[in-house]
Every structure is written in C-alpha cells, then in structure tokens.
Amino acid sequence: MEQIYKKNSLQEEKTDFLKATCNFLDTLEFEEEQVNGRPKADQREILKHLLVMSYNATSYRRSLSDIKILCDQGFVKKIIPRSTLNDYANDSKIIILLERLIQISATFFKEIEDTLIVDSSWFGEKMYVGGCGQVHANKQGLFNTRKIHVGILKISGVICYAKATHGTRHDCPIFKDILIESSNIFNLKYCLGDKGYCSKENYILCEEKNITAFLDFKKNMKSSGGKSAMWKDQIDVWRNNSELWHKSYNYRVLVESVFSRIKKKHNNYLRSRKADSRDIEMLLKCLVYNLTLIGKSFKSDSSRT
C-alpha cells in the first residue's frame, strides 16, 4: 500500500511538472534570428524536450514516451530529432537563456520573499568521482567537477539565480553577481551565506543595497579596518550575541536541502562531455527544480479553491 502511494505521488508530481513547464514556456516570447535555408526549430519545443529529459535524468530514448504523451495532448507540436537537441544542448548561447529563464521562473514567488541564501555545489563530470570527502581529499578531485553557484529564496526555496563554472572556481567573487541580479528583481532585506562569501567588499555591497548580511565569519576576523559599518556591527553580534546571530543564520542550511533534492532526483553527476554542455545540463536541473515547485504551488492553490 505504501509503495502504491509513493508511485502515485511521484506520478502526480511529474504531471504537475509537465503542465507547469508547458504553461511557463508557452507564455514567453523568444526572439528568433532570421536565417536562410530550412526554418530553425522552435526554442519552446526544444526546451520542453530537454526539460523532460533532465527531469527524468535519462537519455532521449528513455524520455521519448513522456514526450509522445505531451505531443498527443497538444502540449508539444512535434517530436524534435535527437541530433537537433544535441546541437542545442552544446550551444554556449543557451547558457545565458537558461540563466534568464531561472530568474523569470522564480518571480512566481516574488511577493512572499525577502531573504536570499547563497551557496554552491559541485557535480561530478562522470558517474564515479566519489563523495565530498574523496573529492576534497584529492588535490585533483575538484578538477573533475563542475560547480553551480545559486541564490535561493528562503520561504519557497526557489532558485532565483544560477551560475555554472568549473569546480575549482571560488565562491566569493560570484557573490556580487548573485546579489545584484537578485536584488534587481526581488525586494530583499536579508542575505545569508557561509564563510566562503565573507569579505568586507561583500558586506559593503550589501550595505549599499540596504540588505542586512549574515555572511559567516572566520575565527581570525577583526572588526577594525574596512569602510563598512555593517561589517563592524555584524562581527560584534557574531562574537557577543551568538544566539541572535544564529537565529537568522541558521536558515542558511535550507540551501543544502535544495542541492540534496536536485541531486537525488536528477543525478549528482553530469552525462555531457563538453564544458558548455555540462553547464547547460546543470542549469537545466535548476530550472526543472523551479518548475517542479511551481507545479506543486499551482496544485495547492487550486485545491484551496
């Protein structure tokens, strides 16, 4: 009985995801360049195919049954050949498009959010790269990974910003892009991050944006120096009022559950071989995660009515 319930629950989630994906993409305008020769495939149709494949974490052949169902129901106009999808999934221009789509999908929860949580996680470039301990114990371990830098929103857990890089890229320099891009869209009041993002420059940036930062400090940090009053105030709270500090900072662990859900459901390794296609694969996982949340939210809203 329990197994049947789990199976039905997962099937309902997939159905909600497919509906949310089609509704989301069909409402967007895509700019198509005019080219000579055979007309280019519709970007919406290609993205629907790729998102289904990413959700299932399987190949084109294994995802074809779901794509045919969407085609039969009129959500997909026609089935795109695998060669066309491969070309699209290796095009570096798609990286910028997917980054933007992730931001747009997060605006579904715009009215209820005011707290940004930043973090990063790596995906193995092949199936067997080992766990976190094995990767970090080996000096060359991170060279076999790609990293996804994200900003999530506290209440919904939706990803509002995502940037794909090589596994050796440091977190701190990415913080500026995450904060600026996110604050341009969302009315943020707080920002949480671990020690990897802690710097006086990042605190100054948060202060300029009128965002209270809880970027965890290292043991040897000093309050002297720097031009940020927030830096001095927060390091004083961190040292002398740990209860107040952790009351807000403890919510940072929410981002770990987001990474865990993505990796458990959509694989913790990458199937692609080229750097650009691996980055596209990670961004697709993030967009799939967002659309799954939207599908659940639509369902809960309709059940209330």
C-alpha positions, 0 to 999 in steps of 0.5 A: 500500500505504501509503495502504491502511494509513493508511485502515485505521488511521484506520478502526480508530481511529474504531471504537475511538472509537465503542465507547469513547464508547458504553461511557463514556456508557452507564455514567453516570447523568444526572439528568433534570428532570421536565417536562410535555408530550412526554418530553425526549430522552435526554442519552446519545443526544444526546451520542453524536450530537454526539460523532460529529459533532465527531469527524468535524468535519462537519455532521449530514448528513455524520455521519448514516451513522456514526450509522445504523451505531451505531443498527443495532448497538444502540449508539444507540436512535434517530436524534435530529432535527437541530433537537433537537441544535441546541437542545442544542448552544446550551444554556449548561447543557451547558457545565458537563456537558461540563466534568464529563464531561472530568474523569470521562473522564480518571480512566481514567488516574488511577493512572499520573499525577502531573504536570499541564501547563497551557496554552491555545489559541485557535480561530478563530470562522470558517474564515479568521482566519489563523495565530498570527502574523496573529492576534497581529499584529492588535490585533483578531485575538484578538477573533475567537477563542475560547480553551480553557484545559486541564490535561493529564496528562503520561504519557497526555496526557489532558485532565483539565480544560477551560475555554472563554472568549473569546480575549482572556481571560488565562491566569493567573487560570484557573490556580487553577481548573485546579489545584484541580479537578485536584488534587481528583481526581488525586494530583499532585506536579508542575505545569508551565506557561509564563510566562503562569501565573507569579505568586507567588499561583500558586506559593503555591497550589501550595505549599499543595497540596504540588505542586512548580511549574515555572511559567516565569519572566520575565527581570525576576523577583526572588526577594525579596518574596512569602510563598512559599518555593517561589517563592524556591527555584524562581527560584534553580534557574531562574537557577543550575541551568538544566539541572535546571530544564529537565529537568522543564520541558521536558515542558511542550511535550507540551501543544502536541502535544495542541492540534496533534492536536485541531486537525488532526483536528477543525478549528482553527476553530469552525462555531457562531455563538453564544458558548455554542455555540462553547464547547460545540463546543470542549469537545466536541473535548476530550472526543472527544480523551479518548475517542479515547485511551481507545479506543486504551488499551482496544485495547492492553490487550486485545491484551496479553491 
